[in-house]
């Protein structure tokens, strides 16, 4: 029951995550992530206990180690999958949102302007625009102050459009990743519905299980051992 509630809570949190947009504020994002956090907290320890409860006590170490390994593998594959979804969707969307004039920029300048790291570094954006303006003024040669101001304004506006296009494209990529995670959470929720409810073992049940395993071990002992014991 706890695993089903956890999957439901996690899936509900993913639904709220799908409402993210480019104007989402940090405090709103924190509240949306808080809705999915309890779901994760209900799933992981409960599934570990369920696995440990469903196997013989002599295999607890192997089962716990397997759970840890699978959880680590799932995290690794999940990050890789979500990263692929974000990068693919963002790259596809960026090509449609870039202004036409942006394609006339040198490839290295355009690659730097559309780098996602630029979105979180205002100083880097300012340095890039300043360097491009400086290079354009040098290529223009002798110009009046009014012409220089016009060139600077046009380049600044162009890069602002590029930065905004990159921001919109990244937001759409992240939104697609949340949709993909919502589908995965839905599948996990359906799987949790079919999990068999096994009562937790108490100390008496565990001792009885150990005695049965010991008895089976004695019955299956090799003939040489049985002769020595007799």
C-alpha positions as CSV (number, residue, x, y, z in Angstrom):
1,X,0.0,0.0,0.0
2,X,2.8,2.4,0.8
3,X,4.6,1.7,-2.4
4,X,1.3,2.4,-4.3
5,X,0.8,5.6,-2.4
6,X,4.4,6.6,-3.1
7,X,4.1,5.9,-6.8
8,X,0.9,7.9,-6.8
9,X,2.5,10.8,-5.0
10,X,5.5,10.8,-7.3
11,X,3.3,10.7,-10.3
12,X,1.2,13.6,-8.9
13,X,4.4,15.6,-8.4
14,X,5.4,14.9,-12.1
15,X,2.0,16.3,-13.2
16,X,2.8,19.5,-11.4
17,X,6.3,19.5,-12.9
18,X,4.7,19.4,-16.4
19,X,3.2,22.8,-15.7
20,X,6.7,24.4,-15.8
21,X,7.3,27.2,-18.2
22,X,10.0,29.7,-19.0
23,X,8.5,32.2,-16.5
24,X,8.5,29.7,-13.7
25,X,9.9,31.2,-10.5
26,X,12.3,29.4,-8.1
27,X,9.9,29.3,-5.2
28,X,7.2,27.8,-7.4
29,X,9.6,25.1,-8.6
30,X,10.5,24.3,-5.0
31,X,6.9,23.8,-4.1
32,X,6.3,21.5,-7.1
33,X,9.4,19.4,-6.3
34,X,8.2,19.1,-2.7
35,X,5.0,17.4,-3.9
36,X,7.1,14.6,-5.5
37,X,9.6,14.2,-2.7
38,X,7.2,12.3,-0.3
39,X,6.5,9.9,-3.1
40,X,10.2,9.0,-3.5
41,X,10.5,8.7,0.3
42,X,7.6,6.2,0.4
43,X,8.9,4.1,-2.5
44,X,12.5,3.4,-1.9
45,X,12.6,2.1,1.7
46,X,9.3,0.2,1.4
47,X,10.5,-1.7,-1.7
48,X,13.7,-2.6,0.0
49,X,11.8,-3.9,3.0
50,X,9.4,-5.8,0.7
51,X,12.3,-7.5,-1.0
52,X,14.0,-8.4,2.2
53,X,10.7,-9.8,3.6
54,X,10.0,-12.0,0.6
55,X,13.3,-13.9,0.6
56,X,15.0,-16.3,3.0
57,X,17.1,-14.6,5.7
58,X,20.2,-16.4,4.4
59,X,20.0,-14.3,1.2
60,X,19.4,-10.9,2.8
61,X,22.8,-9.6,1.9
62,X,22.5,-10.6,-1.7
63,X,19.0,-9.2,-2.0
64,X,20.0,-5.9,-0.4
65,X,23.1,-5.6,-2.6
66,X,21.0,-6.3,-5.7
67,X,18.5,-3.6,-4.8
68,X,21.3,-1.1,-4.3
69,X,22.9,-2.1,-7.6
70,X,19.6,-1.8,-9.5
71,X,18.8,1.5,-7.9
72,X,22.2,2.9,-8.9
73,X,21.8,1.5,-12.5
74,X,18.3,3.0,-12.7
75,X,19.6,6.4,-11.6
76,X,22.4,6.3,-14.2
77,X,20.1,5.2,-17.0
78,X,17.4,7.7,-16.0
79,X,19.8,10.6,-16.0
80,X,21.2,9.6,-19.4
81,X,17.6,9.1,-20.8
82,X,16.4,12.5,-19.5
83,X,19.5,14.2,-20.7
84,X,19.0,12.7,-24.2
85,X,15.4,13.9,-24.2
86,X,16.3,17.4,-23.1
87,X,19.1,17.8,-25.6
88,X,17.2,16.4,-28.5
89,X,14.1,18.4,-28.0
90,X,16.1,21.6,-27.2
91,X,18.2,21.3,-30.3
92,X,15.2,20.6,-32.5
93,X,13.3,23.6,-31.1
94,X,16.2,25.9,-31.2
95,X,16.6,25.6,-35.0
96,X,13.0,26.8,-35.4
97,X,13.2,29.7,-33.0
98,X,16.5,31.3,-34.0
99,X,16.1,34.5,-36.0
100,X,17.2,34.4,-39.6
101,X,20.1,36.9,-39.0
102,X,21.6,34.5,-36.4
103,X,22.6,32.1,-39.2
104,X,24.9,34.7,-40.7
105,X,27.0,34.7,-37.5
106,X,30.2,32.6,-37.5
107,X,29.5,29.1,-36.4
108,X,31.7,29.4,-33.2
109,X,30.0,32.6,-32.1
110,X,26.5,31.1,-32.7
111,X,27.5,27.9,-30.8
112,X,28.7,30.0,-27.9
113,X,25.6,32.1,-27.9
114,X,23.3,29.1,-27.9
115,X,25.2,27.3,-25.2
116,X,22.9,26.6,-22.2
117,X,25.6,27.8,-19.8
118,X,25.2,31.3,-21.2
119,X,21.7,31.4,-19.8
120,X,23.0,31.3,-16.2
121,X,26.0,33.5,-16.7
122,X,25.2,37.2,-17.3
123,X,28.8,38.2,-17.4
124,X,29.6,35.6,-20.1
125,X,26.7,36.9,-22.2
126,X,27.9,40.5,-21.8
127,X,31.5,39.6,-22.7
128,X,30.3,37.7,-25.8
129,X,28.1,40.6,-27.1
130,X,30.8,43.2,-26.4
131,X,33.4,41.2,-28.3
132,X,31.1,40.8,-31.3
133,X,30.3,44.5,-31.3
134,X,33.9,45.4,-31.1
135,X,34.8,43.1,-34.0
136,X,31.9,44.5,-36.1
137,X,33.0,48.1,-35.5
138,X,36.5,47.2,-36.5
139,X,35.3,45.6,-39.8
140,X,33.0,48.6,-40.4
141,X,36.1,51.0,-40.5
142,X,35.4,54.7,-40.3
143,X,31.9,55.3,-39.0
144,X,30.1,58.1,-37.2
145,X,29.1,57.8,-33.6
146,X,25.5,57.4,-34.7
147,X,26.4,54.6,-37.0
148,X,28.4,52.9,-34.2
149,X,25.4,53.2,-31.9
150,X,23.1,51.7,-34.5
151,X,25.5,48.7,-35.1
152,X,25.8,48.1,-31.4
153,X,22.1,48.3,-30.8
154,X,21.4,45.9,-33.7
155,X,23.9,43.3,-32.5
156,X,22.7,43.6,-29.0
157,X,19.1,43.0,-30.1
158,X,20.1,40.1,-32.2
159,X,21.9,38.4,-29.4
160,X,19.0,39.1,-27.0
161,X,16.7,37.2,-29.5
162,X,19.2,34.4,-29.6
163,X,19.4,34.1,-25.9
164,X,15.6,34.1,-25.6
165,X,15.4,31.5,-28.3
166,X,17.8,29.3,-26.4
167,X,15.9,29.8,-23.2
168,X,12.6,28.9,-24.8
169,X,14.2,25.8,-26.5
170,X,15.7,24.6,-23.2
171,X,12.4,25.1,-21.3
172,X,10.6,23.0,-23.9
173,X,13.3,20.3,-23.7
174,X,12.9,20.1,-19.9
175,X,9.1,20.0,-20.3
176,X,9.5,17.0,-22.6
177,X,11.7,15.3,-20.1
178,X,9.1,15.8,-17.4
179,X,6.5,14.3,-19.7
180,X,8.7,11.2,-20.3
181,X,9.2,10.9,-16.5
182,X,5.5,11.1,-16.0
183,X,5.0,8.1,-18.4
184,X,7.6,6.1,-16.5
185,X,6.0,7.0,-13.2
186,X,2.7,5.8,-14.7
187,X,4.2,2.5,-15.7
188,X,5.7,2.1,-12.2
189,X,2.3,2.9,-10.6
190,X,0.6,0.2,-12.7
191,X,3.3,-2.3,-11.7
192,X,2.9,-1.4,-8.0
193,X,-0.8,-2.2,-8.3
194,X,0.0,-5.9,-9.1
195,X,2.6,-6.4,-6.3
196,X,1.7,-9.2,-4.1
197,X,1.0,-8.3,-0.5
198,X,3.2,-10.4,1.8
199,X,2.8,-10.1,5.6
200,X,5.9,-9.0,7.4
201,X,7.8,-11.7,9.1
202,X,8.2,-11.5,12.9
203,X,11.0,-12.9,14.9
204,X,9.2,-16.3,15.5
205,X,8.6,-16.7,11.7
206,X,12.2,-15.9,11.0
207,X,13.4,-18.4,13.6
208,X,11.1,-21.1,12.1
209,X,12.4,-20.3,8.6
210,X,16.0,-20.7,9.9
211,X,15.2,-24.0,11.5
212,X,13.6,-25.3,8.3
213,X,16.6,-24.2,6.3
214,X,18.9,-25.9,8.8
215,X,16.8,-29.1,8.7
216,X,16.8,-29.1,4.9
217,X,20.6,-28.7,5.0
218,X,20.9,-31.7,7.3
219,X,18.7,-33.9,5.1
220,X,20.6,-32.9,2.0
221,X,24.0,-33.5,3.6
222,X,26.3,-35.8,1.7
223,X,26.5,-39.5,2.8
224,X,30.0,-39.1,4.2
225,X,28.8,-36.4,6.5
226,X,25.8,-38.5,7.7
227,X,28.1,-41.4,8.4
228,X,30.5,-39.3,10.4
229,X,27.7,-37.8,12.4
230,X,26.3,-41.2,13.2
